[in-house]
Amino acid sequence: AAVIYQTPHSADAALYPAQCPQLQPRWRELPARLIDIGFWGRWWVLTARLRHYDINEDDFASLPPQLRRLELQQLRSHR
């Protein structure tokens, strides 16, 4: 399992708010900072949000019919 969330500062930053433990984000703030949750080999929120995103049907019109459609099993992600 993996979680992607926003942080106010980089851990490498030399700023006082980034180094002070009392100023670090609390666990109760995590839901507001959550970007995505990954498990079973996929990112769940991003997968749902990017479905059918940035698809230009005109670009695929010249392809043969069997190549115009991708099945879910044909998609791969980099590890």
N, C-alpha and C positions, 0 to 999 in steps of 0.2 A: 504494500500500500504506500501511496505517496500523496502529499498535500502540497499545493501551491498557494501561497498567500502573500499579501503585500506587507512590507515592513516600512516604517517611516524613514529609516536610515540604513545604509549598508553596515554590516558588522565590522568592516575594515575602516569605517570612517573614524577620524580622530575627533569628532565633535563630542562635546560633553553629553548631549542627550542620547547619542548613540552608545556611549560607554556606561552610563549610569544605570545600574540595575533597577532602581526605583522608577525610572522613566521608560522602561521597556513596556511594550504592549502587554496587556493582561490576557489571560485565557478567555475571559468572557467577551473580549473584543474580537476573537478569532472569527466568528461567523460573518462579521462585517468586512473582514479583510480576506476572506476565503475567495480564491479564484477558481480552483478546481480540485477534484479528488480523483486519484488514479488507483485502480486496482483491477485485477483480472486482465492485465495487459492493455487497458484503455483509459483515456481521460473522459470522464462521464459528462461533465458540464460543457467542456469545449466541443465534444462530439455532438451534443445536442444543439449547441448554438451555431455550429458551422455546417450543419446539414443543409445541403443545397445552396451553399454560399458561394458567390463569385463564379457562377456557372453561366457561360455564354453559349446558348444553344446553337447560335449561328456558326460558331467555331467547329462544332461537331457534325454539321449538316452534310459535309462532303465525305464523311467516313462511311464505310460499309455498315449495314444494319447491326451486325453482330458486335461491332466495336463502339456503337453509340451508347451502349449501356454497360455500366460496371456493376458487378455484383459485390456485395460486402466482403466476400471471401477473397476478392482480388486486391483489396486495399491493404497496404502494409505500412507500418510506422517504423521509424528508426529507433534503435535501442541504444 
